Each structure stands twice: as structure tokens, then as C-alpha cells.
């Protein structure tokens, strides 16, 4: 099984997941914290800039983890995500 297939999350889950930091923002519209899947193994929040790894199909939605990758450009995110955090 490819790494990408291992880290896939369902479109239904992606639709309901929100960045746990940005969901509290009051200046980002009616639905802050939406996430976009990139590289098949990262969830990126445009509102906060946080980037959350998906490992073995499980999103690691800890604010401190997402903030760790905030300054990493989307193009430079490691694939697969590292296993530390």
C-alpha cells in the first residue's frame, strides 16, 4: 500500500474537521479553521497557517504540532510526515 493511500482521510471527515486554534477566530468569517488536504498527508489551515500531519490515516490535530510547521512552506512539507511530535 502506498504512503498516500495509508494517510487518506475520507471527504466526510475532512468536511467536519477544523483547526483547533482557528475555530475560535472571530475575524475569519462564519466557518473559520477549514482544512485542505495537501500532499495526501497534511491538513493545512489557511486561517491560522497551521499544518497538521496525517499519520496512518489519523490527523494529528494538536495545536502545538500544527504550529511547529507553521513557517514551513506547503511545498517543503516532508512526505511522509515525520513520526516525532
N, CA, C and O atoms as CSV, one atom per row, in Angstrom:
chain,resi,resn,atom,element,x,y,z
A,1,UNK,N,N,0.846,-1.172,0.000
A,1,UNK,CA,C,0.000,0.000,0.000
A,1,UNK,C,C,0.892,1.236,0.000
A,1,UNK,O,O,1.884,1.277,0.728
A,2,UNK,N,N,0.562,2.226,-0.791
A,2,UNK,CA,C,1.383,3.429,-0.870
A,2,UNK,C,C,1.181,4.287,0.372
A,2,UNK,O,O,0.169,4.171,1.062
A,3,UNK,N,N,2.163,5.156,0.651
A,3,UNK,CA,C,2.073,6.054,1.801
A,3,UNK,C,C,0.859,6.963,1.681
A,3,UNK,O,O,0.168,7.221,2.666
A,4,UNK,N,N,0.600,7.448,0.464
A,4,UNK,CA,C,-0.545,8.331,0.274
A,4,UNK,C,C,-1.846,7.621,0.615
A,4,UNK,O,O,-2.698,8.184,1.303
A,5,UNK,N,N,-2.008,6.386,0.140
A,5,UNK,CA,C,-3.233,5.646,0.422
A,5,UNK,C,C,-3.389,5.406,1.920
A,5,UNK,O,O,-4.504,5.444,2.439
A,6,UNK,N,N,-2.278,5.159,2.620
A,6,UNK,CA,C,-2.320,4.925,4.048
A,6,UNK,C,C,-2.824,6.149,4.797
A,6,UNK,O,O,-3.498,6.017,5.818
A,7,UNK,N,N,-2.506,7.335,4.301
A,7,UNK,CA,C,-2.821,8.566,5.009
A,7,UNK,C,C,-4.106,9.229,4.542
A,7,UNK,O,O,-4.466,10.289,5.056
A,8,UNK,N,N,-4.798,8.646,3.598
A,8,UNK,CA,C,-6.044,9.232,3.109
A,8,UNK,C,C,-7.056,9.344,4.241
A,8,UNK,O,O,-7.176,8.443,5.071
A,9,UNK,N,N,-7.775,10.444,4.265
A,9,UNK,CA,C,-8.923,10.557,5.155
A,9,UNK,C,C,-10.138,10.793,4.274
A,9,UNK,O,O,-10.023,11.309,3.162
A,10,UNK,N,N,-11.275,10.420,4.770
A,10,UNK,CA,C,-12.484,10.499,3.958
A,10,UNK,C,C,-12.883,11.956,3.726
A,10,UNK,O,O,-12.627,12.815,4.569
A,11,UNK,N,N,-13.505,12.229,2.589
A,11,UNK,CA,C,-14.009,13.584,2.334
A,11,UNK,C,C,-14.998,14.039,3.407
A,11,UNK,O,O,-15.069,15.226,3.724
A,12,UNK,N,N,-15.756,13.102,3.963
A,12,UNK,CA,C,-16.722,13.442,5.011
A,12,UNK,C,C,-16.015,13.929,6.276
A,12,UNK,O,O,-16.456,14.889,6.908
A,13,UNK,N,N,-14.918,13.266,6.642
A,13,UNK,CA,C,-14.150,13.687,7.812
A,13,UNK,C,C,-13.496,15.043,7.546
A,13,UNK,O,O,-13.514,15.923,8.407
A,14,UNK,N,N,-12.928,15.210,6.371
A,14,UNK,CA,C,-12.305,16.483,6.018
A,14,UNK,C,C,-13.309,17.627,6.088
A,14,UNK,O,O,-12.954,18.745,6.463
A,15,UNK,N,N,-14.539,17.358,5.734
A,15,UNK,CA,C,-15.585,18.383,5.745
A,15,UNK,C,C,-15.899,18.870,7.165
A,15,UNK,O,O,-16.262,20.032,7.346
A,16,UNK,N,N,-15.766,18.008,8.166
A,16,UNK,CA,C,-16.135,18.427,9.527
A,16,UNK,C,C,-14.942,18.841,10.387
A,16,UNK,O,O,-15.118,19.542,11.383
A,17,UNK,N,N,-13.726,18.416,10.017
A,17,UNK,CA,C,-12.549,18.786,10.804
A,17,UNK,C,C,-12.276,20.283,10.682
A,17,UNK,O,O,-12.460,20.869,9.615
A,18,UNK,N,N,-11.840,20.896,11.774
A,18,UNK,CA,C,-11.441,22.295,11.793
A,18,UNK,C,C,-10.163,22.425,12.612
A,18,UNK,O,O,-9.925,21.653,13.541
A,19,UNK,N,N,-9.361,23.392,12.263
A,19,UNK,CA,C,-8.158,23.699,13.033
A,19,UNK,C,C,-8.585,24.072,14.450
A,19,UNK,O,O,-9.398,24.980,14.622
A,20,UNK,N,N,-8.055,23.392,15.470
A,20,UNK,CA,C,-8.487,23.672,16.839
A,20,UNK,C,C,-8.087,25.065,17.333
A,20,UNK,O,O,-8.645,25.545,18.319
A,21,UNK,N,N,-7.155,25.704,16.683
A,21,UNK,CA,C,-6.794,27.081,17.042
A,21,UNK,C,C,-7.692,28.069,16.290
A,21,UNK,O,O,-8.285,28.955,16.907
A,22,UNK,N,N,-7.795,27.928,14.987
A,22,UNK,CA,C,-8.518,28.899,14.156
A,22,UNK,C,C,-10.027,28.855,14.347
A,22,UNK,O,O,-10.710,29.832,14.041
A,23,UNK,N,N,-10.558,27.756,14.840
A,23,UNK,CA,C,-12.007,27.649,15.024
A,23,UNK,C,C,-12.525,28.727,15.974
A,23,UNK,O,O,-13.714,29.046,15.958
A,24,UNK,N,N,-11.655,29.283,16.791
A,24,UNK,CA,C,-12.039,30.329,17.739
A,24,UNK,C,C,-11.883,31.742,17.174
A,24,UNK,O,O,-12.275,32.713,17.820
A,25,UNK,N,N,-11.312,31.861,15.975
A,25,UNK,CA,C,-11.105,33.185,15.381
A,25,UNK,C,C,-12.460,33.809,15.061
A,25,UNK,O,O,-13.336,33.149,14.501
A,26,UNK,N,N,-12.628,35.055,15.410
A,26,UNK,CA,C,-13.894,35.736,15.138
A,26,UNK,C,C,-13.808,36.640,13.914
A,26,UNK,O,O,-14.814,37.212,13.492
A,27,UNK,N,N,-12.626,36.771,13.347
A,27,UNK,CA,C,-12.444,37.665,12.201
A,27,UNK,C,C,-12.243,36.921,10.880
A,27,UNK,O,O,-11.789,37.515,9.901
A,28,UNK,N,N,-12.572,35.639,10.842
A,28,UNK,CA,C,-12.337,34.819,9.651
A,28,UNK,C,C,-13.627,34.287,9.028
A,28,UNK,O,O,-13.610,33.243,8.376
A,29,UNK,N,N,-14.723,34.977,9.218
A,29,UNK,CA,C,-15.980,34.559,8.610
A,29,UNK,C,C,-16.783,33.633,9.504
A,29,UNK,O,O,-16.506,33.486,10.695
A,30,UNK,N,N,-17.788,33.010,8.897
A,30,UNK,CA,C,-18.734,32.173,9.636
A,30,UNK,C,C,-18.226,30.759,9.920
A,30,UNK,O,O,-18.779,30.073,10.779
A,31,UNK,N,N,-17.188,30.314,9.218
A,31,UNK,CA,C,-16.713,28.935,9.363
A,31,UNK,C,C,-15.185,28.903,9.377
A,31,UNK,O,O,-14.567,28.358,8.463
A,32,UNK,N,N,-14.571,29.491,10.419
A,32,UNK,CA,C,-13.106,29.540,10.445
A,32,UNK,C,C,-12.491,28.172,10.717
A,32,UNK,O,O,-13.117,27.292,11.308
A,33,UNK,N,N,-11.254,28.019,10.269
A,33,UNK,CA,C,-10.497,26.814,10.589
A,33,UNK,C,C,-10.652,25.667,9.608
A,33,UNK,O,O,-10.224,24.550,9.896
A,34,UNK,N,N,-11.262,25.921,8.447
A,34,UNK,CA,C,-11.389,24.843,7.458
A,34,UNK,C,C,-10.001,24.365,7.051
A,34,UNK,O,O,-9.037,25.130,7.052
A,35,UNK,N,N,-9.921,23.094,6.707
A,35,UNK,CA,C,-8.650,22.469,6.373
A,35,UNK,C,C,-8.637,21.980,4.931
A,35,UNK,O,O,-9.665,21.600,4.371
A,36,UNK,N,N,-7.453,22.002,4.355
A,36,UNK,CA,C,-7.251,21.487,2.997
A,36,UNK,C,C,-6.211,20.372,3.069
A,36,UNK,O,O,-5.182,20.516,3.728
A,37,UNK,N,N,-6.485,19.264,2.389
A,37,UNK,CA,C,-5.531,18.163,2.334
A,37,UNK,C,C,-4.494,18.483,1.256
A,37,UNK,O,O,-4.843,18.785,0.115
A,38,UNK,N,N,-3.213,18.411,1.633
A,38,UNK,CA,C,-2.137,18.615,0.670
A,38,UNK,C,C,-1.158,17.454,0.753
A,38,UNK,O,O,-0.945,16.878,1.820
A,39,UNK,N,N,-0.584,17.128,-0.356
A,39,UNK,CA,C,0.390,16.035,-0.471
A,39,UNK,C,C,-0.174,14.696,-0.004
A,39,UNK,O,O,0.585,13.740,0.158
A,40,UNK,N,N,-1.472,14.604,0.213
A,40,UNK,CA,C,-2.090,13.359,0.652
A,40,UNK,C,C,-1.798,12.992,2.094
A,40,UNK,O,O,-2.201,11.922,2.551
A,41,UNK,N,N,-1.087,13.884,2.839
A,41,UNK,CA,C,-0.730,13.524,4.210
A,41,UNK,C,C,-0.584,14.726,5.140
A,41,UNK,O,O,-0.029,14.599,6.232
A,42,UNK,N,N,-1.071,15.880,4.721
A,42,UNK,CA,C,-1.041,17.084,5.562
A,42,UNK,C,C,-2.376,17.792,5.478
A,42,UNK,O,O,-2.985,17.851,4.409
A,43,UNK,N,N,-2.840,18.332,6.601
A,43,UNK,CA,C,-4.017,19.192,6.638
A,43,UNK,C,C,-3.526,20.601,6.911
A,43,UNK,O,O,-2.848,20.847,7.909
A,44,UNK,N,N,-3.868,21.528,6.022
A,44,UNK,CA,C,-3.380,22.900,6.099
A,44,UNK,C,C,-4.554,23.833,6.353
A,44,UNK,O,O,-5.584,23.760,5.682
A,45,UNK,N,N,-4.379,24.713,7.337
A,45,UNK,CA,C,-5.384,25.714,7.674
A,45,UNK,C,C,-4.905,27.074,7.176
A,45,UNK,O,O,-3.898,27.593,7.658
A,46,UNK,N,N,-5.610,27.639,6.232
A,46,UNK,CA,C,-5.254,28.955,5.706
A,46,UNK,C,C,-5.440,30.038,6.774
A,46,UNK,O,O,-4.671,30.999,6.820
A,47,UNK,N,N,-6.445,29.892,7.623
A,47,UNK,CA,C,-6.748,30.915,8.628
A,47,UNK,C,C,-5.635,31.069,9.664
A,47,UNK,O,O,-5.285,32.193,10.025
A,48,UNK,N,N,-5.079,29.966,10.143
A,48,UNK,CA,C,-4.047,30.028,11.185
A,48,UNK,C,C,-2.640,29.843,10.629
A,48,UNK,O,O,-1.665,30.281,11.239
A,49,UNK,N,N,-2.538,29.199,9.483
A,49,UNK,CA,C,-1.230,28.851,8.951
A,49,UNK,C,C,-0.704,27.535,9.491
A,49,UNK,O,O,0.361,27.076,9.079
A,50,UNK,N,N,-1.448,26.918,10.419
A,50,UNK,CA,C,-1.019,25.645,10.989
A,50,UNK,C,C,-1.118,24.533,9.958
A,50,UNK,O,O,-1.969,24.548,9.069
A,51,UNK,N,N,-0.210,23.562,10.109
A,51,UNK,CA,C,-0.180,22.406,9.215
A,51,UNK,C,C,-0.103,21.151,10.081
A,51,UNK,O,O,0.816,20.986,10.884
A,52,UNK,N,N,-1.083,20.275,9.903
A,52,UNK,CA,C,-1.211,19.086,10.745
A,52,UNK,C,C,-0.908,17.829,9.933
A,52,UNK,O,O,-1.498,17.621,8.873
A,53,UNK,N,N,0.010,16.986,10.424
A,53,UNK,CA,C,0.303,15.744,9.715
A,53,UNK,C,C,-0.824,14.724,9.869
A,53,UNK,O,O,-1.549,14.719,10.863
A,54,UNK,N,N,-0.949,13.878,8.877
A,54,UNK,CA,C,-1.870,12.739,8.948
A,54,UNK,C,C,-0.988,11.497,8.919
A,54,UNK,O,O,-0.273,11.246,7.949
A,55,UNK,N,N,-1.055,10.725,10.004
A,55,UNK,CA,C,-0.219,9.524,10.114
A,55,UNK,C,C,-1.113,8.304,10.239
A,55,UNK,O,O,-1.977,8.233,11.112
A,56,UNK,N,N,-0.890,7.350,9.354
A,56,UNK,CA,C,-1.689,6.116,9.348
A,56,UNK,C,C,-3.175,6.435,9.287
A,56,UNK,O,O,-3.988,5.756,9.915
A,57,UNK,N,N,-3.527,7.467,8.531
A,57,UNK,CA,C,-4.925,7.838,8.353
A,57,UNK,C,C,-5.525,8.617,9.502
A,57,UNK,O,O,-6.725,8.893,9.501
A,58,UNK,N,N,-4.703,8.981,10.497
A,58,UNK,CA,C,-5.193,9.697,11.676
A,58,UNK,C,C,-4.604,11.104,11.696
A,58,UNK,O,O,-3.386,11.261,11.783
A,59,UNK,N,N,-5.458,12.134,11.618
A,59,UNK,CA,C,-4.957,13.507,11.694
A,59,UNK,C,C,-4.442,13.818,13.101
A,59,UNK,O,O,-5.128,13.550,14.087
A,60,UNK,N,N,-3.242,14.379,13.193
A,60,UNK,CA,C,-2.668,14.785,14.472
A,60,UNK,C,C,-3.044,16.255,14.671
A,60,UNK,O,O,-2.336,17.155,14.220
A,61,UNK,N,N,-4.166,16.479,15.350
A,61,UNK,CA,C,-4.769,17.813,15.443
A,61,UNK,C,C,-4.417,18.524,16.754
A,61,UNK,O,O,-5.284,19.130,17.382
A,62,UNK,N,N,-3.177,18.452,17.157
A,62,UNK,CA,C,-2.712,19.159,18.344
A,62,UNK,C,C,-2.174,20.524,17.919
A,62,UNK,O,O,-1.370,20.614,16.992
A,63,UNK,N,N,-2.615,21.582,18.591
A,63,UNK,CA,C,-2.209,22.936,18.206
A,63,UNK,C,C,-0.690,23.063,18.174
A,63,UNK,O,O,-0.137,23.647,17.243
A,64,UNK,N,N,-0.010,22.519,19.185
A,64,UNK,CA,C,1.449,22.654,19.227
A,64,UNK,C,C,2.127,21.955,18.050
A,64,UNK,O,O,3.192,22.390,17.610
A,65,UNK,N,N,1.540,20.895,17.539
A,65,UNK,CA,C,2.091,20.221,16.361
A,65,UNK,C,C,1.845,21.077,15.119
A,65,UNK,O,O,2.762,21.288,14.324
A,66,UNK,N,N,0.630,21.568,14.946
A,66,UNK,CA,C,0.319,22.417,13.799
A,66,UNK,C,C,1.161,23.675,13.758
A,66,UNK,O,O,1.578,24.113,12.686
A,67,UNK,N,N,1.416,24.266,14.929
A,67,UNK,CA,C,2.233,25.479,15.000
A,67,UNK,C,C,3.689,25.191,14.657
A,67,UNK,O,O,4.384,26.054,14.119
A,68,UNK,N,N,4.148,24.000,14.961
A,68,UNK,CA,C,5.541,23.623,14.679
A,68,UNK,C,C,5.851,23.744,13.187
A,68,UNK,O,O,6.978,24.066,12.811
A,69,UNK,N,N,4.862,23.488,12.346
A,69,UNK,CA,C,5.065,23.506,10.896
A,69,UNK,C,C,4.539,24.788,10.240
A,69,UNK,O,O,4.518,24.893,9.013
A,70,UNK,N,N,4.118,25.754,11.047
A,70,UNK,CA,C,3.505,26.982,10.526
A,70,UNK,C,C,4.418,27.700,9.525
A,70,UNK,O,O,3.943,28.175,8.494
A,71,UNK,N,N,5.689,27.782,9.808
A,71,UNK,CA,C,6.619,28.525,8.946
A,71,UNK,C,C,7.159,27.697,7.785
A,71,UNK,O,O,7.908,28.217,6.959
A,72,UNK,N,N,6.796,26.422,7.708
A,72,UNK,CA,C,7.245,25.572,6.607
A,72,UNK,C,C,6.312,25.785,5.418
A,72,UNK,O,O,5.095,25.651,5.548
A,73,UNK,N,N,6.874,26.112,4.277
A,73,UNK,CA,C,6.068,26.288,3.066
A,73,UNK,C,C,5.400,24.964,2.705
A,73,UNK,O,O,5.972,23.897,2.927
A,74,UNK,N,N,4.207,25.031,2.158
A,74,UNK,CA,C,3.473,23.821,1.774
A,74,UNK,C,C,4.336,22.945,0.870
A,74,UNK,O,O,4.366,21.725,1.032
A,75,UNK,N,N,5.028,23.553,-0.066
A,75,UNK,CA,C,5.872,22.785,-0.991
A,75,UNK,C,C,7.010,22.068,-0.277
A,75,UNK,O,O,7.539,21.083,-0.792
A,76,UNK,N,N,7.394,22.549,0.906
A,76,UNK,CA,C,8.520,21.973,1.638
A,76,UNK,C,C,8.108,21.006,2.749
A,76,UNK,O,O,8.972,20.490,3.458
A,77,UNK,N,N,6.816,20.750,2.915
A,77,UNK,CA,C,6.378,19.802,3.938
A,77,UNK,C,C,6.909,18.413,3.617
A,77,UNK,O,O,6.814,17.973,2.471
A,78,UNK,N,N,7.467,17.709,4.605
A,78,UNK,CA,C,8.017,16.380,4.339
A,78,UNK,C,C,6.926,15.346,4.063
A,78,UNK,O,O,5.897,15.305,4.737
A,79,UNK,N,N,7.176,14.526,3.072
A,79,UNK,CA,C,6.257,13.448,2.710
A,79,UNK,C,C,7.046,12.155,2.731
A,79,UNK,O,O,7.998,11.994,1.968
A,80,UNK,N,N,6.656,11.223,3.607
A,80,UNK,CA,C,5.592,11.291,4.597
A,80,UNK,C,C,5.992,12.184,5.765
A,80,UNK,O,O,7.169,12.504,5.929
A,81,UNK,N,N,5.017,12.585,6.575
A,81,UNK,CA,C,5.345,13.404,7.749
A,81,UNK,C,C,6.237,12.634,8.712
A,81,UNK,O,O,6.126,11.413,8.821
A,82,UNK,N,N,7.128,13.344,9.415
A,82,UNK,CA,C,7.964,12.652,10.402
A,82,UNK,C,C,7.107,12.090,11.538
A,82,UNK,O,O,6.002,12.566,11.798
A,83,UNK,N,N,7.634,11.086,12.194
A,83,UNK,CA,C,6.876,10.427,13.271
A,83,UNK,C,C,7.087,11.042,14.639
A,83,UNK,O,O,6.480,10.588,15.609
A,84,UNK,N,N,7.925,12.054,14.749
A,84,UNK,CA,C,8.092,12.694,16.059
A,84,UNK,C,C,7.003,13.727,16.277
A,84,UNK,O,O,6.281,14.050,15.334
A,85,UNK,N,N,6.862,14.238,17.438
A,85,UNK,CA,C,5.984,15.330,17.881
A,85,UNK,C,C,5.514,15.030,19.249
A,85,UNK,O,O,4.761,15.812,19.828
